[in-house]
Structures are given as C-alpha cells and as structure tokens.
Amino acid sequence: MKSTEEKLDDDGFEEIESKPESSGQQSGGGNRPDFRIVQTDRDKDGNVVYSNIGGMWKNISKNGKTFYTMRIGQLKLLVFPNERK
C-alpha cells in the first residue's frame, strides 16, 4: 500500500465545536458521538462482550467540507471521505 502525506492546513480544515440542538442532548463530560467504537472480547462463559473504546463525531470545515473526528483513548484522528478529484 502506498503511503502519501497530505498537508491539510491549506485546505481550510479546522475543527470547530458543535453545539447540541437541544439542552437534553449533552450529558456528562461531552456531546454524544455519532458513531461508537467498540472492541469485541469474550467472557469466561465464551459469550461475546463489547467494550466501548471510543467514538466518532461529525464536523464541518470552514469551507463546508465534512469530516469526522475519531477518538480512541488519548488518540485523536481526523477521518476524511475518500473522494477522487
């Protein structure tokens, strides 16, 4: 797989804080993720157990492009759609 490096500063991508539509949406320390990231494991009886390890939030850049912010523990990644130009 070919690895490429892209400079995102020139594209106008900047994370902005999204505000919840209603006051009831926000709970605890932050807003609820659009997607949950889980890890599968097995308990002592062999049943599947899902552990919550992170989430993904939808963001919109200054110039209107959509991207996601993914958090897994302390790791924070930006996720972009694979669109060919």
SVG drawing of the C-alpha trace seen along z (x, -y; Angstrom):
<svg xmlns="http://www.w3.org/2000/svg" viewBox="-34 -29 38 50">
<polyline fill="none" stroke="black" stroke-width="0.4" points="0.0,0.0 1.4,-3.4 1.7,-5.9 1.1,-9.6 1.3,-12.6 -1.1,-15.5 -0.9,-19.0 -4.3,-19.8 -3.6,-23.3 -4.1,-24.7 -7.5,-23.0 -9.1,-25.1 -9.8,-22.2 -10.2,-23.4 -12.1,-21.6 -15.0,-23.6 -17.0,-22.7 -20.6,-21.7 -23.4,-22.9 -26.2,-20.5 -29.7,-21.2 -31.4,-20.8 -30.2,-21.1 -31.1,-17.4 -28.6,-16.0 -25.5,-16.8 -24.8,-14.5 -21.8,-14.1 -18.5,-15.5 -19.2,-16.0 -21.5,-15.5 -22.6,-12.1 -20.7,-10.6 -22.3,-10.0 -20.6,-6.6 -19.4,-4.4 -16.2,-2.4 -16.3,0.9 -13.8,3.8 -15.1,7.4 -14.0,9.8 -15.2,13.0 -16.2,13.5 -15.4,16.6 -18.5,18.4 -17.5,17.7 -20.2,15.0 -19.3,12.0 -18.7,8.8 -18.5,5.4 -16.2,2.8 -16.6,-0.9 -13.2,-2.3 -14.0,-5.5 -16.3,-7.4 -16.5,-9.5 -18.1,-12.9 -19.2,-14.6 -17.6,-18.0 -17.8,-20.6 -14.7,-22.6 -14.7,-26.4 -15.1,-25.8 -18.1,-23.4 -16.4,-20.0 -17.5,-17.2 -15.0,-15.2 -15.1,-13.1 -13.0,-13.3 -12.2,-9.8 -11.1,-9.3 -9.8,-6.1 -8.5,-6.6 -5.9,-9.5 -5.5,-9.0 -7.3,-11.6 -7.6,-11.1 -9.3,-13.1 -11.2,-10.9 -12.0,-12.1 -14.1,-10.6 -12.1,-9.0 -13.2,-11.3 -11.3,-11.3 -10.9,-14.6"/>
</svg>
